[in-house]
Amino acid sequence: MSPGVALQYLLPHRLLSRLALWAARCEWDWWKRRFIAVVIDKFGVDMAEAADPVAANYPSFNAFFTRALKPGARVADADPNSLLMPADGKISQVGRIESGRIFQAKGQAFSAAELLGDEAAAVPYADGWFANVYLSPRDYHRVHLPWSGILVETLHVPGRLFSVAPWAVREIPRLFARNERVVCHFDSNFGPMCVVMVGALLVSGVETVWNGVNIPKYASRPERLDFRGQNIRLERFAEMARFNYGSTVIVLLPKDRVALDRFDNEAPVRLGQRLGLVH
């Protein structure tokens, strides 16, 4: 085990994430200006795409980090049968769910049931598809729905807050099934669809468009919210959630009527590009 991975196990994850969240929301002018400038410079953030391209106008680092894009900066694939990439970032993995397991990295996998925090919820995705997209600090941090659907329920699953950077994904077993996360279940015209918002070290804030901030608070036990009968429908390409700091989003899809494209590991992707097809 490398020193960096060993440190991940020893760090007080939630305490550090709470401190990072405070720092991100702090509105001290000198602090947020410096924080924003460092991130823009270090990660090469393209402010020309932002709805407000002037960094000094953002009241806090978090407001900058969750910034909206200008109209037309991202567009949905023109084919109405295309499943859409849910976020900017890099492909961690895309492929089949085999024997109920999701490939993480060489020598690493986890079960769909572990990820979803529910054995029964994983059944519709047996032999189905998954797509895992990593959002780096430079990326647009809002997540959009790959396909139109009606919200069924969410499950806030407690867990650790390991880093989800590529080096951690390669070395920490079952990482995505161990981190704190919000599991969002939808019904679509091809069947169930699930979008999992995975928290991470220093980047554990998750909020949804229908329920506001979900993480933090950090869960001590699974917390389920039932939205059946409320007719909360989100259209294909509509914003569904955001990360207060970046992290990872995982999409699960059933095997029938859906096929995902092939992507190289760590290939850069953009919100709205084609992820696959609905037949």
C-alpha positions as CSV (number, residue, x, y, z in Angstrom):
1,M,0.0,0.0,0.0
2,S,1.4,3.4,-1.0
3,P,1.8,6.2,1.6
4,G,-0.9,8.2,-0.1
5,V,-3.4,5.4,0.1
6,A,-2.5,4.6,3.7
7,L,-3.2,8.2,4.5
8,Q,-6.6,8.0,3.0
9,Y,-7.6,5.4,5.7
10,L,-6.2,7.5,8.5
11,L,-7.6,11.0,7.7
12,P,-10.7,12.2,9.5
13,H,-12.8,12.4,6.3
14,R,-15.9,14.1,7.5
15,L,-14.1,16.7,9.6
16,L,-11.9,17.7,6.7
17,S,-14.9,17.8,4.4
18,R,-16.8,20.0,6.8
19,L,-13.8,22.4,7.0
20,A,-13.5,22.4,3.2
21,L,-17.2,23.2,2.9
22,W,-16.9,26.1,5.3
23,A,-13.9,27.4,3.3
24,A,-15.8,27.1,0.1
25,R,-18.8,29.0,1.3
26,C,-16.8,31.7,3.1
27,E,-17.5,35.2,1.6
28,W,-14.4,37.0,2.8
29,D,-13.4,38.8,-0.3
30,W,-9.6,38.3,0.0
31,W,-10.1,34.6,0.7
32,K,-12.5,33.7,-2.1
33,R,-10.6,35.8,-4.7
34,R,-7.4,34.0,-3.9
35,F,-9.0,30.5,-3.7
36,I,-10.8,31.0,-7.1
37,A,-7.6,32.4,-8.7
38,V,-5.5,29.4,-7.6
39,V,-8.0,26.9,-9.0
40,I,-8.4,28.7,-12.3
41,D,-4.7,28.9,-12.7
42,K,-3.8,25.4,-11.5
43,F,-6.5,23.5,-13.4
44,G,-7.0,25.7,-16.4
45,V,-10.7,26.5,-15.9
46,D,-12.2,28.0,-19.0
47,M,-14.2,31.0,-17.7
48,A,-15.2,32.0,-21.2
49,E,-17.9,29.2,-21.0
50,A,-19.4,30.5,-17.7
51,A,-22.6,32.4,-17.7
52,D,-20.7,35.0,-15.6
53,P,-17.0,34.9,-16.8
54,V,-15.8,37.4,-14.2
55,A,-14.3,35.5,-11.3
56,A,-14.6,38.4,-8.9
57,N,-18.3,38.5,-9.2
58,Y,-18.9,35.2,-7.4
59,P,-19.7,35.7,-3.8
60,S,-17.9,32.6,-2.6
61,F,-15.7,29.8,-4.0
62,N,-18.6,27.4,-3.9
63,A,-20.7,29.8,-6.1
64,F,-17.8,29.9,-8.6
65,F,-17.4,26.1,-8.4
66,T,-21.1,25.4,-9.1
67,R,-21.3,28.1,-11.8
68,A,-23.8,27.9,-14.6
69,L,-22.6,27.8,-18.2
70,K,-23.7,30.3,-20.8
71,P,-26.5,29.2,-23.1
72,G,-25.2,27.0,-25.9
73,A,-22.0,26.1,-24.1
74,R,-23.2,22.5,-24.0
75,V,-25.8,21.0,-26.3
76,A,-27.5,17.6,-26.3
77,D,-26.6,15.2,-29.1
78,A,-28.9,15.8,-32.0
79,D,-30.1,12.2,-32.3
80,P,-33.2,12.0,-30.1
81,N,-32.4,8.4,-29.4
82,S,-29.0,9.2,-27.9
83,L,-28.5,8.6,-24.2
84,L,-26.5,11.6,-23.0
85,M,-23.3,12.0,-21.0
86,P,-24.4,13.3,-17.6
87,A,-21.5,15.5,-16.9
88,D,-18.2,17.0,-18.0
89,G,-15.2,15.0,-16.9
90,K,-13.3,11.9,-17.7
91,I,-14.5,8.3,-18.2
92,S,-13.5,6.2,-15.3
93,Q,-15.2,3.1,-16.8
94,V,-18.1,2.2,-19.0
95,G,-19.3,-1.3,-19.7
96,R,-21.5,-4.2,-18.7
97,I,-22.6,-5.2,-15.2
98,E,-21.3,-8.8,-15.1
99,S,-22.6,-11.3,-12.6
100,G,-23.9,-8.3,-10.6
101,R,-20.5,-6.7,-10.4
102,I,-19.2,-3.3,-11.7
103,F,-15.7,-3.0,-12.9
104,Q,-13.7,-0.3,-11.0
105,A,-10.1,-0.7,-12.1
106,K,-7.7,-3.5,-12.8
107,G,-8.2,-6.1,-10.0
108,Q,-11.0,-4.0,-8.5
109,A,-14.8,-4.4,-8.7
110,F,-17.8,-4.0,-6.5
111,S,-21.4,-5.1,-6.7
112,A,-24.3,-3.1,-7.9
113,A,-26.2,-4.1,-4.7
114,E,-23.4,-2.6,-2.6
115,L,-23.4,0.6,-4.7
116,L,-27.2,1.0,-4.4
117,G,-27.3,0.0,-0.8
118,D,-30.2,-2.3,-1.6
119,E,-30.2,-5.9,-3.0
120,A,-33.6,-5.6,-4.6
121,A,-32.8,-2.3,-6.3
122,A,-29.9,-3.9,-8.1
123,V,-32.0,-6.7,-9.7
124,P,-33.3,-4.6,-12.7
125,Y,-29.7,-3.9,-13.6
126,A,-28.5,-7.5,-13.8
127,D,-26.4,-7.9,-17.0
128,G,-27.1,-4.2,-17.7
129,W,-24.8,-1.2,-18.2
130,F,-22.9,1.2,-16.1
131,A,-21.0,4.5,-16.9
132,N,-18.7,6.1,-14.4
133,V,-17.7,9.8,-15.0
134,Y,-15.0,11.5,-12.8
135,L,-15.4,15.3,-12.4
136,S,-12.1,17.1,-11.8
137,P,-11.8,20.6,-10.2
138,R,-11.7,22.2,-13.7
139,D,-15.0,20.8,-14.8
140,Y,-18.6,22.1,-14.8
141,H,-20.1,20.6,-11.7
142,R,-23.7,20.2,-12.5
143,V,-25.1,16.8,-13.4
144,H,-27.8,16.4,-16.0
145,L,-30.2,13.6,-16.7
146,P,-29.1,11.2,-19.5
147,W,-32.7,10.4,-20.5
148,S,-36.1,11.7,-19.5
149,G,-37.5,10.1,-16.4
150,I,-39.8,10.4,-13.4
151,L,-38.2,10.4,-10.0
152,V,-39.2,7.4,-7.9
153,E,-37.0,7.6,-4.8
154,T,-33.6,8.5,-3.4
155,L,-31.4,6.8,-0.9
156,H,-28.7,8.6,1.0
157,V,-26.1,5.9,1.9
158,P,-23.6,6.7,4.7
159,G,-20.0,5.9,4.1
160,R,-16.4,7.1,3.9
161,L,-15.1,10.0,1.9
162,F,-12.1,8.6,0.1
163,S,-10.6,10.6,-2.8
164,V,-12.1,9.5,-6.1
165,A,-9.0,10.7,-8.1
166,P,-7.8,8.0,-10.6
167,W,-4.9,6.9,-8.4
168,A,-7.3,6.2,-5.5
169,V,-9.7,4.3,-7.8
170,R,-6.9,2.0,-8.9
171,E,-5.8,1.2,-5.3
172,I,-8.8,1.4,-2.9
173,P,-11.0,-1.7,-3.1
174,R,-14.7,-1.1,-3.7
175,L,-14.2,2.7,-3.4
176,F,-17.5,3.8,-4.9
177,A,-19.5,1.4,-2.8
178,R,-17.8,2.6,0.4
179,N,-18.1,6.4,-0.1
180,E,-21.1,8.4,1.1
181,R,-23.5,8.8,-1.8
182,V,-27.0,9.8,-3.0
183,V,-28.7,7.1,-5.1
184,C,-31.4,8.5,-7.4
185,H,-33.9,6.1,-9.0
186,F,-36.0,7.1,-12.0
187,D,-38.6,5.4,-14.2
188,S,-38.2,5.9,-18.0
189,N,-39.8,4.7,-21.1
190,F,-37.2,1.9,-21.3
191,G,-37.5,0.9,-17.7
192,P,-35.5,1.9,-14.6
193,M,-32.6,4.2,-14.6
194,C,-30.3,5.1,-11.7
195,V,-27.9,8.0,-11.2
196,V,-25.6,7.8,-8.2
197,M,-23.9,11.0,-6.9
198,V,-20.7,9.8,-5.1
199,G,-19.2,12.1,-2.5
200,A,-15.4,12.3,-1.9
201,L,-12.7,13.7,0.4
202,L,-13.0,17.5,0.5
203,V,-15.7,17.3,-2.2
204,S,-18.6,15.7,-0.4
205,G,-21.4,18.2,-0.9
206,V,-24.3,17.0,-3.0
207,E,-27.6,18.8,-3.8
208,T,-30.5,17.9,-6.0
209,V,-32.9,20.2,-7.9
210,W,-35.9,18.6,-6.2
211,N,-34.7,18.4,-2.6
212,G,-31.9,20.9,-2.1
213,V,-28.8,19.9,-0.1
214,N,-28.5,16.2,0.6
215,I,-24.9,15.9,1.8
216,P,-24.0,17.2,4.3
217,K,-25.6,16.4,6.7
218,Y,-23.7,13.2,6.7
219,A,-25.8,10.1,7.2
220,S,-25.4,7.7,10.2
221,R,-27.8,5.2,8.5
222,P,-29.5,4.9,5.1
223,E,-32.1,7.6,4.6
224,R,-34.8,6.9,1.9
225,L,-37.1,9.5,0.4
226,D,-40.1,8.3,-1.6
227,F,-41.3,10.5,-4.4
228,R,-43.9,8.2,-6.0
229,G,-47.1,10.0,-6.8
230,Q,-45.4,13.4,-6.9
231,N,-44.9,13.4,-10.6
232,I,-41.4,14.9,-10.5
233,R,-40.4,14.5,-14.2
234,L,-37.1,15.7,-15.5
235,E,-36.5,15.8,-19.2
236,R,-33.5,14.5,-21.1
237,F,-30.5,16.9,-20.6
238,A,-32.2,18.7,-17.7
239,E,-30.1,19.6,-14.7
240,M,-30.7,17.1,-11.8
241,A,-28.0,17.7,-9.2
242,R,-24.7,19.4,-8.5
243,F,-21.5,18.7,-6.5
244,N,-20.3,21.4,-4.1
245,Y,-16.8,20.5,-5.2
246,G,-16.4,17.8,-7.8
247,S,-16.6,14.0,-7.5
248,T,-18.0,11.1,-9.5
249,V,-21.4,10.3,-11.0
250,I,-22.4,6.7,-11.9
251,V,-25.3,5.8,-14.2
252,L,-26.9,2.4,-14.2
253,L,-29.1,1.2,-17.0
254,P,-31.0,-2.1,-17.7
255,K,-29.7,-4.5,-20.4
256,D,-32.7,-4.3,-22.8
257,R,-33.3,-1.5,-25.2
258,V,-30.1,0.3,-24.2
259,A,-26.5,0.0,-25.5
260,L,-23.6,2.2,-24.4
261,D,-20.8,3.2,-26.7
262,R,-17.2,2.2,-26.1
263,F,-14.8,4.7,-24.4
264,D,-11.2,4.6,-23.5
265,N,-10.4,4.8,-19.8
266,E,-9.9,8.4,-18.7
267,A,-11.1,9.7,-22.1
268,P,-12.3,13.3,-21.7
269,V,-16.1,13.8,-22.1
270,R,-18.5,16.6,-22.2
271,L,-22.0,17.0,-20.9
272,G,-24.6,16.2,-23.6
273,Q,-22.4,14.1,-25.9
274,R,-23.6,10.7,-26.9
275,L,-23.2,8.0,-24.2
276,G,-25.2,5.4,-26.0
277,L,-28.4,4.6,-27.7
278,V,-32.0,3.7,-26.8
279,H,-33.5,1.2,-29.2
